[in-house]
Amino acid sequence: MTSNANLTPYQPTWESLDKRPLPAWFNEAKFGIFIHWGVYSVPAWRPLGGERYASYAEWYYASVIGDTELGGDAFHKGRYGADFEYRDFAPLFSAELFDADYWADLFCRSGAGYVVLTSKHHDGYCLWPSKSPYKKNWNSLDIGPGRDLLGELTTAVRDKGLKMGLYYSIIEWESNWTHRDPSGYYVDKALVDKYRIPEDEYVEKHLLPQLRELVETYQPALIFSDGGEWDGGEDYWQTKQFLAWLYNEAPNRDEVVVNDRWAKDMPGKHGDYFCSEYQDSDAAGADHPWEESRGVGGSYGYNRAENIDNYSTSRELVHELIDVVGRGGNFLLNVGPTADGRIPVVMQDRLRDIGVWLAVNGEAIYGTRQGRRADVDGGANEPRVYYTAKGDDLYAICTQWPVRDLVIKGCGAGQGVQVEMLGLERPVSWQVDGGRLTIAPPVISPAEVPCQHAYCFKISNGLVR
């Protein structure tokens, strides 16, 4: 898969691949929308529990049907019957109410800069008409919706001016050894024997051709790989060979970015950006570009077991966005649509609220870098303050309306310092004394409050270089 070494700049070595500069759009965007949608959206269930990944409903195949050791398969047998296979859900994955333009408009109004859709999750079902001979009758054109879901959303998202990316599972439960018995999560051997792709054909005849097909057909701006880090090494998955091809020959090679989950021992070491989910890794806060993902609730795929108490509030999600960006990362917030193609209203509401906040305060988020360490709150009435920076400007984002002076040390000693609250039409009172900037809390009427959830002071020329 590699090109002539004399014609291409990147070789299939980490020394070469790690030198590739990150396309600028990723750090500019800061906020993205993740979408987990597929056959697992039909049963849309997993019991809520204390284990870290216990509520991931997109794991239904291996963690509910396959959970024979812990008795989790009782739900499936009781609801659908012991003879009802996971693949029998596919005709029920109708997507009949899926409106790509509506989704794209919602994502645009949320203030997101990019969208990432699960093209193929661990169950192997594809949301596009894959040319892989192993995916006949296991893709969204052949069975279920009868549509190219990835293609429709890609067009709609780009029409709104957003970047379109895709998630792709390196492993498939029916074919690879990941989560086999006795781990507690596995696909029954009879189903593996029935549906598996021969392991000696999986990489060369399925994985690599399918990845190349996705890149050449849809030209994703981002590829979020997953599962490769669980078992196979970089040589087994031919990770470096594929990335060299991607960086050298992809139609959008100057745009595409990739994460760090392609192979075992790769996370936190290689990739255009590192990724964490529900704050589960040391990627958060790394000097290297990074991204934190999570759902509005505790699952990525839609989980019927969740209720309103399991969903984060708009305030909590805005604060997490501020926290992640304040530490130099991107925030990828997931929604889990239903099998008929609707994004649950509570998730739409959260996206709308984030968009309203960003409409006022986006200047403090988009294209910024880590400003300084957050000030830890001193009590229930004291706001936590997060900082971002852009050029010579510093942004101080308070998680509550300030009730006393905000004092920022080592700030404001430069020339031409000005302070304002984003969205507030009247000036604020401030002073500089010996490198200490003191901002008085604005005294205004409730009607003048510029937004909800968090409030941002912009300190122009506040950074001393």
Residue pairs with C-beta under 8 A, 6 or more apart in sequence:
1 208
1 212
1 238
1 241
1 242
1 244
1 245
2 8
2 11
2 12
2 241
2 244
2 245
3 244
3 245
3 248
3 249
5 11
8 244
8 248
8 249
9 16
9 247
9 248
10 16
10 17
10 19
10 20
10 243
10 244
10 247
10 248
11 17
11 244
12 240
12 241
12 243
12 244
13 240
14 240
14 269
14 270
16 244
17 240
17 243
17 244
17 247
17 270
18 270
20 247
20 272
22 257
22 272
22 273
22 289
23 221
23 254
23 255
23 256
23 257
23 272
25 113
25 114
25 163
25 221
25 255
26 114
26 222
26 257
26 272
26 273
26 289
26 330
27 289
27 330
27 367
27 369
28 113
28 366
28 367
29 112
29 113
29 114
29 163
29 330
29 366
30 113
30 325
30 330
30 331
30 365
30 366
30 367
30 368
31 110
31 111
31 112
31 113
31 321
31 325
31 330
31 331
31 332
31 333
31 354
31 358
31 365
31 366
32 112
32 113
32 114
32 115
32 116
32 165
32 291
32 330
32 331
32 332
32 333
33 107
33 110
33 112
33 114
33 115
33 116
33 332
33 333
33 334
33 335
33 351
34 116
34 167
34 224
34 293
34 295
34 300
34 332
34 333
34 334
34 335
35 115
35 116
35 117
35 118
35 153
35 334
35 335
35 336
35 337
36 58
36 118
36 121
36 167
36 295
36 300
36 301
36 302
36 334
36 336
37 117
37 118
37 127
37 149
37 301
37 336
37 337
38 58
38 93
38 118
38 121
38 123
38 125
38 127
38 301
39 86
39 87
39 89
39 90
39 93
39 123
39 125
39 144
40 57
40 58
40 59
40 60
40 61
40 89
40 121
40 123
40 301
41 93
41 301
41 302
41 336
41 337
41 338
41 339
42 89
42 92
42 93
42 339
43 57
43 60
43 64
43 76
43 79
43 80
43 89
44 57
44 60
44 301
44 302
44 303
44 304
44 336
44 338
44 339
45 57
45 60
45 64
45 75
45 303
45 304
45 305
46 54
46 55
46 56
46 57
46 59
46 60
46 63
46 64
46 299
46 303
46 305
47 54
47 55
47 72
47 75
47 305
48 54
48 55
48 298
48 305
48 306
48 310
49 55
52 278
52 280
53 59
55 297
55 298
55 299
55 303
55 305
55 306
55 310
56 63
56 299
56 300
56 301
57 299
57 300
57 301
57 302
57 303
57 304
57 305
57 336
58 118
58 121
58 122
58 299
58 300
58 301
58 336
59 122
59 185
59 301
60 86
60 301
61 86
61 122
61 123
61 173
61 187
62 122
62 173
62 179
62 185
62 186
62 187
63 72
63 184
63 185
64 72
64 73
64 75
64 76
65 73
65 76
65 86
65 187
65 188
66 73
66 173
66 179
66 185
66 186
66 187
66 188
67 73
67 184
67 185
69 181
69 182
69 184
70 184
76 84
80 88
85 191
86 123
86 187
86 191
87 138
87 195
90 125
90 138
90 143
90 144
91 143
91 144
92 144
92 339
93 140
93 144
93 145
93 339
94 144
94 145
94 339
94 340
94 341
95 140
95 144
95 145
95 147
95 149
95 339
95 340
95 341
96 145
96 340
96 341
97 340
97 341
97 342
98 145
98 147
98 149
98 152
98 337
98 340
98 341
99 341
100 152
100 153
100 155
100 156
100 157
101 156
101 159
103 153
103 156
103 157
103 343
104 115
104 153
104 156
104 157
104 159
104 160
104 162
105 160
106 343
106 348
106 351
106 352
107 115
107 157
107 160
107 162
107 351
108 160
108 161
108 162
109 351
109 352
109 355
110 351
110 352
110 354
110 355
110 358
111 354
111 355
111 357
111 358
111 359
111 362
112 162
112 333
112 351
113 162
113 163
113 366
114 162
114 163
114 164
114 165
114 221
114 222
115 153
115 157
115 162
115 163
115 164
115 165
116 165
116 166
116 167
116 222
116 224
116 332
117 127
117 149
117 150
117 153
117 164
117 165
117 166
117 167
118 127
118 166
118 167
118 169
119 126
119 127
119 128
119 150
119 166
119 167
119 168
119 214
120 126
120 127
120 130
120 167
120 168
120 169
120 172
120 210
121 167
121 169
122 169
122 171
122 172
122 173
122 178
122 226
122 227
123 172
123 173
123 174
124 135
124 138
124 169
124 172
124 173
124 174
124 175
124 195
125 138
125 139
125 140
126 132
126 135
126 138
126 139
126 140
127 139
127 140
127 148
127 149
127 150
128 139
128 140
128 141
128 148
128 149
128 150
128 151
128 214
128 217
128 218
129 139
129 140
129 141
129 142
129 148
130 139
130 210
130 213
131 209
131 210
131 213
132 206
132 209
132 210
132 213
134 197
134 205
134 206
135 210
136 142
137 143
140 146
140 147
140 148
140 149
140 150
141 147
141 148
150 166
150 218
151 217
151 218
153 164
154 164
154 218
154 220
157 163
157 164
158 164
163 221
163 222
163 255
164 218
164 220
164 221
165 220
165 221
165 222
165 223
165 224
166 214
166 218
166 220
166 222
166 223
166 224
167 224
167 225
167 226
168 211
168 214
168 223
168 224
168 225
168 226
169 225
169 226
169 227
170 207
170 225
170 226
170 227
170 228
170 232
170 237
170 261
170 262
171 178
171 227
171 228
171 230
171 231
171 232
172 197
173 179
173 186
173 187
174 187
174 191
174 192
174 195
174 196
174 197
175 192
175 195
175 196
175 197
175 199
175 202
176 199
176 202
176 227
176 231
176 232
177 231
178 227
178 230
178 231
179 185
179 186
179 187
179 230
180 186
180 187
181 189
197 205
197 206
203 236
203 237
203 238
207 237
208 238
208 242
211 223
211 242
212 242
212 245
214 220
214 223
215 223
215 246
215 250
215 251
215 256
216 250
216 251
219 250
219 251
219 252
219 255
219 256
220 252
220 256
221 252
221 255
221 256
221 257
222 256
222 257
222 258
223 246
223 256
223 257
223 258
223 259
224 258
224 259
224 261
224 275
225 258
225 259
225 261
225 262
226 261
227 261
228 237
228 239
228 261
228 262
228 263
228 264
228 266
229 260
229 261
229 262
229 263
229 264
229 265
229 266
229 267
230 264
231 264
232 263
232 264
233 263
233 264
233 265
234 240
234 262
234 263
234 264
234 265
234 266
236 263
237 262
237 263
239 262
239 263
239 266
242 262
243 258
243 262
246 253
246 256
246 258
247 253
250 256
257 272
257 273
258 271
258 272
258 273
259 271
259 272
259 273
259 274
259 275
259 291
260 266
260 267
260 268
260 269
260 270
260 271
260 273
260 274
260 275
260 283
261 267
261 271
261 275
262 271
267 274
267 275
267 281
267 283
268 274
268 281
268 282
268 283
268 286
272 289
273 288
273 289
273 290
273 291
273 330
274 281
274 283
274 286
274 288
274 289
274 290
274 291
275 281
275 283
275 290
275 291
275 292
275 293
275 332
276 282
276 283
276 284
276 290
276 291
276 292
276 293
277 292
277 293
277 294
278 294
279 292
279 294
283 290
283 291
283 292
284 290
284 292
284 324
284 327
284 329
285 327
285 328
285 329
286 328
287 328
289 328
289 329
289 330
290 328
290 329
290 330
291 329
291 330
291 331
291 332
292 320
292 324
292 329
292 330
292 331
292 332
293 331
293 332
293 333
293 334
294 320
294 332
294 333
294 334
295 333
295 334
295 335
295 336
296 311
296 312
296 317
296 333
296 334
296 335
296 346
296 347
296 350
297 303
297 306
297 310
297 311
297 312
297 336
298 306
298 310
299 306
299 336
300 334
300 336
301 336
302 336
302 337
302 338
302 344
303 336
308 346
311 346
311 347
311 350
312 320
312 350
313 350
314 349
314 350
314 353
314 354
314 357
314 452
314 453
315 452
315 453
317 333
317 350
317 353
317 354
318 353
318 354
318 357
318 453
318 454
319 399
319 453
319 454
320 331
321 331
321 333
321 354
321 365
322 365
322 386
322 397
322 399
322 454
323 374
323 386
324 330
324 331
325 331
325 365
325 368
325 386
325 388
326 370
326 371
326 374
326 386
326 387
326 388
326 397
327 370
328 369
328 370
333 350
333 351
333 354
335 343
335 344
335 347
335 351
336 344
336 347
337 343
337 344
338 344
353 452
353 453
356 451
356 452
357 451
357 452
357 453
357 454
358 365
360 422
360 423
360 450
360 451
360 456
361 397
361 422
361 423
361 451
361 454
361 456
363 390
363 395
363 422
363 458
364 388
364 395
364 397
364 422
364 456
364 458
365 388
367 390
368 388
368 389
368 390
368 395
369 388
369 389
369 390
370 387
370 388
370 389
371 386
371 387
371 388
371 389
371 394
371 395
371 396
372 387
372 389
372 394
373 387
374 384
374 385
374 386
374 387
375 384
375 385
376 384
377 383
377 384
377 399
381 400
381 403
382 400
383 398
383 399
383 400
383 401
383 402
384 398
384 399
384 400
385 396
385 397
385 398
385 399
385 406
386 396
386 397
386 399
387 394
387 395
387 396
387 397
388 394
388 395
388 397
389 395
389 463
391 463
392 414
392 460
392 461
392 462
392 463
392 465
393 458
393 459
393 460
393 461
393 462
393 463
394 408
394 411
394 458
394 459
394 462
394 463
395 456
395 457
395 458
395 459
396 406
396 408
396 439
396 456
396 457
396 459
397 454
397 455
397 456
397 457
398 406
398 454
398 455
398 456
398 457
399 453
399 454
400 454
400 455
401 441
401 449
401 455
402 439
402 441
402 455
403 441
404 441
405 438
405 439
405 440
405 441
406 438
406 439
406 441
406 457
407 436
407 437
407 438
407 439
408 436
408 437
408 438
408 439
408 459
408 462
409 435
409 436
410 435
410 436
410 464
411 435
411 436
411 437
411 459
411 462
411 463
411 464
412 432
412 435
412 436
412 437
412 459
412 462
413 432
413 435
413 464
414 461
414 462
414 463
414 464
415 461
416 460
416 461
417 432
417 437
417 459
417 460
417 461
417 462
418 459
418 460
418 461
419 428
419 430
419 437
419 439
419 457
419 458
419 459
419 460
419 462
420 427
420 428
420 457
420 458
420 460
421 428
421 442
421 450
421 455
421 456
421 457
421 458
422 450
422 455
422 456
422 457
422 458
423 450
423 451
423 456
424 442
424 444
424 448
424 450
425 448
426 442
426 444
426 448
428 439
428 440
428 442
428 457
429 439
429 440
429 442
430 437
430 438
430 439
430 440
431 437
431 438
432 438
437 459
437 462
439 457
